[in-house]
Amino acid sequence: MGIFKSTLSAVRKGLGRTRDTMAAPLGSLLRGKQLDDAAVDEIETILLRADVGVSTTSSIISELRAAVKDGNLKRGEDAIDFLRVHLRDQFGDTDRSLANATTSPTVVLVAGVNGVGKTTSVAKITWSLMQEGRSVLVAAADTYRAAAVEQLGIWSERLGFDLVKGQDGADPAAVTYDATEAAVARGADVLLVDTAGRMHTEKGLMRQLNKIQSVIRKLIPDAPHEVLLVLDATQGQNALAQAKAFQETIDLTGIMLAKLDGTARGGIVLAIHDALDIPVKLVGLGERPEDIEPFDPDAFTQALFEE
């Protein structure tokens, strides 16, 4: 699904706080300086402080030390170029586009714990798809939290998308089934399902998520075509724990990383990629509907190293 193009200026703005904890210190440490062991130690500290992750940082620092020892890297500027290239290479060339079913509707299931920005992210994704001319139906299946249904209702009126909802406390699977029926009947291009916000430690609620997938498949056997997990970038390593628990319950296909503009540890994108092998597909960079971007490793690393 060709969801909107990444805008470097938006990514650059959204990574401002991370850049302050990474690019600026690296520049002060390295520009115009010669590389030595002490400088490499400090580089390691800066990467860890930006939440790049222990595994990724250790791998890159090992290669950097070897290159310095062999005399292949001598100047601080060489190290910055080395880091930019090697951090980008960590992402590989994974396809990060959203799924697009051969027969409509494409069903996108959105999961996540309470407070990560899941419902707002659903509205942002809906808005972006609508900008492409797609018809979108949203299922308000977060029925355990009345505020979530109310919030989606406000977004529905504001942005002009159709919403299927049940009574407060209704069975989320039943709401999802009704929405799937409606999406098929109306010929919608996309069905977005906002699932009940749940803690990843609540096994009963996690089973409910499996039930939601099952009722969708009664009407659309190959659905959901995309299962996105919304994580809060400001939660750092705790977001990884959430993702691992969800990964044990449902077949995640991608990550939506919300609130990336609100953290000084944007390196968490790398830590997530390394630990989960699930692509970060979308990032939230603000409060407005349009403050969402497809994750582009090239734009990310370019913006990350600008001073």
C-alpha positions as CSV (number, residue, x, y, z in Angstrom):
1,M,0.0,0.0,0.0
2,G,1.7,3.2,-1.1
3,I,1.0,5.2,2.0
4,F,2.3,8.8,1.6
5,K,6.0,9.7,1.0
6,S,8.5,10.5,3.6
7,T,9.4,14.1,4.1
8,L,13.0,14.7,5.1
9,S,12.1,18.1,6.7
10,A,9.4,16.4,8.9
11,V,11.8,13.7,10.0
12,R,14.5,16.3,10.7
13,K,12.2,18.3,12.8
14,G,10.9,15.2,14.6
15,L,14.3,14.0,15.5
16,G,15.4,17.3,17.0
17,R,15.7,16.1,20.6
18,T,17.5,12.9,19.6
19,R,19.9,14.9,17.5
20,D,20.7,17.0,20.6
21,T,21.8,13.9,22.4
22,M,23.6,12.3,19.5
23,A,24.8,14.4,16.6
24,A,25.7,17.4,18.7
25,P,27.8,15.5,21.2
26,L,29.5,13.5,18.4
27,G,30.3,16.6,16.6
28,S,31.8,18.3,19.6
29,L,33.8,15.1,20.4
30,L,35.1,14.3,16.9
31,R,35.2,17.2,14.5
32,G,38.7,18.4,13.9
33,K,40.1,15.7,16.3
34,Q,42.1,12.6,15.9
35,L,40.6,9.2,16.8
36,D,41.9,7.3,19.8
37,D,40.5,4.6,22.2
38,A,39.1,7.3,24.6
39,A,37.1,8.8,21.7
40,V,35.7,5.4,20.7
41,D,34.7,4.8,24.4
42,E,32.8,8.1,24.4
43,I,31.1,7.3,21.1
44,E,29.9,4.1,22.6
45,T,28.4,6.0,25.6
46,I,26.7,8.5,23.2
47,L,25.1,5.7,21.2
48,L,23.8,3.9,24.3
49,R,22.4,7.2,25.7
50,A,20.4,7.6,22.5
51,D,18.9,4.1,23.1
52,V,20.5,2.5,20.0
53,G,20.7,-0.7,22.0
54,V,23.4,-2.8,23.5
55,S,23.6,-5.4,20.7
56,T,23.7,-2.9,17.8
57,T,26.1,-0.5,19.7
58,S,28.5,-3.4,20.6
59,S,28.6,-4.6,17.0
60,I,29.3,-1.2,15.5
61,I,31.8,-0.2,18.2
62,S,33.8,-3.5,17.6
63,E,34.1,-2.7,13.9
64,L,35.0,0.9,14.6
65,R,37.8,-0.1,17.1
66,A,39.2,-2.5,14.5
67,A,39.1,0.1,11.8
68,V,40.9,2.6,14.1
69,K,43.5,0.0,15.2
70,D,44.2,-0.9,11.5
71,G,44.7,2.8,10.7
72,N,41.7,2.9,8.3
73,L,40.0,5.6,10.3
74,K,42.1,8.4,11.7
75,R,40.0,11.6,11.9
76,G,36.9,12.3,13.9
77,E,35.1,13.1,10.7
78,D,35.9,9.6,9.4
79,A,34.2,8.1,12.4
80,I,31.0,10.2,11.9
81,D,30.9,9.0,8.3
82,F,31.5,5.4,9.5
83,L,28.6,5.6,12.0
84,R,26.2,7.1,9.5
85,V,26.8,4.3,7.0
86,H,26.9,1.5,9.5
87,L,23.7,2.6,11.3
88,R,21.9,2.8,8.0
89,D,23.1,-0.7,7.1
90,Q,21.6,-2.1,10.2
91,F,18.1,-1.7,8.6
92,G,18.9,-3.6,5.5
93,D,16.5,-3.3,2.5
94,T,13.3,-4.6,4.1
95,D,10.0,-3.8,2.4
96,R,8.3,-1.2,4.7
97,S,5.2,-0.5,2.7
98,L,1.8,-1.4,4.2
99,A,0.1,-4.5,2.8
100,N,-2.3,-4.1,-0.1
101,A,-4.7,-7.0,-0.5
102,T,-5.4,-8.2,-4.0
103,T,-9.2,-7.9,-3.2
104,S,-10.6,-5.2,-1.1
105,P,-10.8,-4.5,1.7
106,T,-7.3,-4.5,3.0
107,V,-7.6,-5.2,6.8
108,V,-5.2,-3.5,9.1
109,L,-5.3,-4.5,12.8
110,V,-3.8,-2.0,15.2
111,A,-2.6,-3.2,18.7
112,G,-0.9,-1.7,21.6
113,V,-1.0,-1.0,25.4
114,N,-2.9,1.9,26.9
115,G,-1.3,5.3,26.7
116,V,1.0,4.7,23.7
117,G,-1.0,6.8,21.3
118,K,-2.7,3.9,19.6
119,T,-6.1,5.5,18.9
120,T,-4.6,8.7,17.7
121,S,-2.3,6.7,15.4
122,V,-5.3,4.9,13.9
123,A,-6.8,8.4,13.1
124,K,-3.5,9.5,11.5
125,I,-3.2,6.4,9.4
126,T,-6.8,6.8,8.3
127,W,-6.2,10.5,7.3
128,S,-3.1,9.6,5.3
129,L,-4.9,6.8,3.4
130,M,-7.7,9.2,2.7
131,Q,-5.2,11.6,1.2
132,E,-4.4,8.9,-1.4
133,G,-8.1,8.8,-2.3
134,R,-8.8,5.5,-0.5
135,S,-12.1,4.8,1.2
136,V,-11.5,3.8,4.8
137,L,-13.8,2.2,7.4
138,V,-12.7,2.2,11.0
139,A,-13.8,-0.3,13.7
140,A,-13.9,1.1,17.2
141,A,-13.1,-2.2,18.9
142,D,-11.4,-0.7,22.0
143,T,-14.7,-1.1,23.8
144,Y,-13.2,-1.5,27.3
145,R,-12.2,2.1,27.3
146,A,-15.2,4.4,26.6
147,A,-12.8,7.3,26.0
148,A,-11.2,5.5,23.1
149,V,-14.5,5.1,21.3
150,E,-15.4,8.7,22.1
151,Q,-12.0,9.8,20.8
152,L,-12.4,8.0,17.5
153,G,-15.9,9.5,17.2
154,I,-14.4,13.0,17.4
155,W,-11.7,12.1,14.9
156,S,-14.4,10.6,12.6
157,E,-16.3,13.9,12.6
158,R,-13.2,16.0,12.2
159,L,-11.6,14.0,9.4
160,G,-14.8,12.6,7.7
161,F,-14.3,8.9,7.9
162,D,-16.9,6.2,8.6
163,L,-16.8,4.5,12.0
164,V,-18.4,1.3,13.2
165,K,-18.9,1.2,17.0
166,G,-20.9,-0.8,19.6
167,Q,-22.2,0.0,23.1
168,D,-19.8,0.7,25.9
169,G,-18.3,-2.6,27.1
170,A,-19.5,-4.5,24.0
171,D,-17.5,-7.5,22.9
172,P,-14.6,-6.2,20.8
173,A,-14.8,-9.3,18.5
174,A,-18.5,-8.6,17.8
175,V,-17.8,-5.0,16.9
176,T,-15.0,-6.2,14.6
177,Y,-17.2,-8.7,12.9
178,D,-19.9,-6.0,12.3
179,A,-17.3,-3.7,10.9
180,T,-15.8,-6.4,8.6
181,E,-19.3,-7.2,7.3
182,A,-19.8,-3.5,6.6
183,A,-16.5,-3.0,4.9
184,V,-17.2,-5.9,2.5
185,A,-20.8,-4.7,1.8
186,R,-19.7,-1.1,1.2
187,G,-16.7,-2.0,-0.9
188,A,-14.3,-0.1,1.3
189,D,-10.6,-0.1,0.3
190,V,-9.3,-0.4,3.8
191,L,-10.7,-1.6,7.2
192,L,-8.7,-0.3,10.2
193,V,-9.5,-2.0,13.5
194,D,-8.6,-0.2,16.7
195,T,-8.3,-3.0,19.2
196,A,-8.7,-2.7,23.0
197,G,-5.7,-1.1,24.6
198,R,-4.3,-3.7,26.9
199,M,-1.2,-4.4,29.0
200,H,1.0,-7.0,27.5
201,T,1.0,-8.9,30.8
202,E,-2.8,-9.5,30.7
203,K,-3.1,-12.9,29.2
204,G,-7.0,-12.8,29.0
205,L,-6.9,-9.6,27.0
206,M,-4.2,-11.0,24.8
207,R,-6.4,-14.0,24.0
208,Q,-9.2,-11.5,23.1
209,L,-6.8,-10.2,20.4
210,N,-6.6,-13.6,18.9
211,K,-10.4,-13.9,18.9
212,I,-10.6,-10.6,16.9
213,Q,-8.3,-12.1,14.3
214,S,-10.5,-15.2,14.1
215,V,-13.8,-13.4,13.5
216,I,-12.2,-11.3,10.7
217,R,-11.1,-14.5,9.0
218,K,-14.7,-15.9,9.0
219,L,-15.5,-13.2,6.4
220,I,-12.0,-12.6,4.9
221,P,-9.9,-15.8,5.2
222,D,-6.6,-14.2,4.4
223,A,-7.1,-11.2,6.7
224,P,-5.8,-9.3,8.6
225,H,-3.3,-8.3,5.9
226,E,-1.4,-6.1,8.2
227,V,-1.0,-6.2,12.0
228,L,0.6,-3.1,13.4
229,L,1.9,-2.7,16.9
230,V,1.9,0.9,18.2
231,L,4.9,1.6,20.5
232,D,5.7,4.8,22.4
233,A,9.2,5.9,21.5
234,T,9.5,7.8,24.8
235,Q,9.2,4.5,26.7
236,G,12.6,3.2,25.4
237,Q,13.5,-0.3,26.4
238,N,10.0,-0.9,28.0
239,A,8.6,-0.6,24.5
240,L,10.7,-3.6,23.5
241,A,9.3,-5.7,26.4
242,Q,5.8,-4.9,25.1
243,A,6.6,-5.8,21.6
244,K,8.1,-9.2,22.5
245,A,5.0,-10.1,24.5
246,F,2.7,-9.1,21.6
247,Q,4.9,-11.0,19.2
248,E,4.3,-14.2,21.2
249,T,0.5,-13.8,20.7
250,I,-0.1,-12.4,17.3
251,D,1.7,-12.3,14.0
252,L,3.0,-8.8,13.9
253,T,3.9,-7.4,10.5
254,G,5.1,-3.9,11.4
255,I,5.7,-1.3,14.1
256,M,4.1,2.1,14.3
257,L,6.5,4.1,16.5
258,A,4.5,7.0,18.0
259,K,5.9,10.1,19.8
260,L,9.3,9.9,18.2
261,D,9.4,13.7,18.3
262,G,9.0,13.6,22.1
263,T,12.1,11.6,22.9
264,A,15.8,12.2,23.1
265,R,16.4,8.5,22.5
266,G,15.3,8.0,18.9
267,G,17.9,5.3,18.5
268,I,15.2,3.0,19.9
269,V,14.3,2.5,16.2
270,L,17.5,0.6,15.8
271,A,17.1,-1.4,19.0
272,I,13.6,-2.5,18.0
273,H,14.8,-3.6,14.5
274,D,17.7,-5.6,16.0
275,A,15.7,-7.2,18.8
276,L,12.5,-8.1,16.9
277,D,13.3,-8.3,13.2
278,I,9.9,-6.6,12.7
279,P,10.1,-3.5,10.4
280,V,9.3,-0.1,11.8
281,K,6.9,1.0,9.1
282,L,5.5,4.3,10.4
283,V,6.6,7.0,12.8
284,G,4.5,9.6,14.6
285,L,6.2,13.0,14.7
286,G,3.6,15.3,16.3
287,E,0.0,15.7,17.4
288,R,-1.6,16.7,14.1
289,P,-3.3,14.2,11.7
290,E,-0.6,14.8,9.1
291,D,2.3,14.3,11.6
292,I,2.9,10.7,10.5
293,E,5.6,9.5,8.2
294,P,6.6,6.2,6.6
295,F,9.8,5.1,8.2
296,D,12.7,5.7,5.7
297,P,16.1,4.5,7.0
298,D,17.9,6.9,4.6
299,A,16.0,9.9,5.8
300,F,16.3,8.8,9.4
301,T,20.1,8.4,9.4
302,Q,20.5,11.6,7.4
303,A,18.4,13.6,9.8
304,L,20.0,11.9,12.8
305,F,23.5,13.1,12.0
306,E,22.7,16.6,11.0
307,E,23.9,19.2,13.6
